[in-house]
Amino acid sequence: MNIYLWQHKTAVALFALAVWAAGQGRLAARSPAESADAEDRRLARRGVDLMMDGDLDGATSVFRQIQGQDPHSPIGYLLEAEALWWKIYYSTANLLDADVFDVAALAATPHDAHFNDLVAVAIERSEAGLRARDDVPRNLLYEGMAYALRARLEGLRGRDLPTGRAGKKMRALLLSSVKMDPSLTDAYLGLGVYNYLMGTLPLTEKIFQYLVALPPGSRASGLEQLRRAAQEGELTCGEAKFYLAKDLSRTSEGAYAKSLTLFGELARDYPNNPLWPLVAASLKYSMGSKPESDALFRAVLERTAAERSDAERGVHRAARAALLAQHPDEKFGE
């Protein structure tokens, strides 16, 4: 063999071996905690997709799997609480109201106690991680998201003082998280919701803001942060798009076409959830397309007639109520 050719092949082989060894070293350097967190988040993304697609029981099974394999992590408890919040929302809220908070028809549900227990565990696990100095930015994020869920339920029940306290705590935690690690764009969901709500408070309610010493918000910043979470969020992109679409559907915004586009994207990404076409039907009505709205409501009513899930039961009830309001002489299944 030509000596120069042999030397060249040997050099290439040694270089390839060095690259492989370096890669193996990086893999070995990854701590067990980092590997567990990566697997937790992989499963979490699958569970969140199921949740946004209307399969809350399937999502809960995934979140409990995370709890079983990594019981010290807050994420499994946090996301199971979020799935429970959706159950509560579907069963008690006015799904067609542009507001997602303070729209519940019941003071409590059988899910509330377990929801509060899960939020408390998520907060405790996050604080334990912070005391151990274990991935501080992410534990701040998870604790902030837990307080966001607490604020959501209190808001749904119309309890302003606990809502304000939880929202204030959430804001501080999420700001600290994203300041330490700007890549944690899931923080912008909670920050966007807070900024938008505080920035659009009626003058009569600003007195409460001052009494509780809530930091001010900004409507424009809130919408921009929700857009960022919808585009870049790891676990919150679908939910951020939902809140953004809801905000744009408010009468004060009047951005019905933009809202409709976002709900269309949610229907494309999560096609099994009947909530998206339900809200699209309501938006069509607000835009003056009443025949199209009526047809959509009827299609949703038929699609959810079996009421096989929490999402289908809640959406079926809302679609029937909307049709009865427009056609009081029709029975619509009863």
Disulfide bonds with the S-S distance in Angstrom:
none
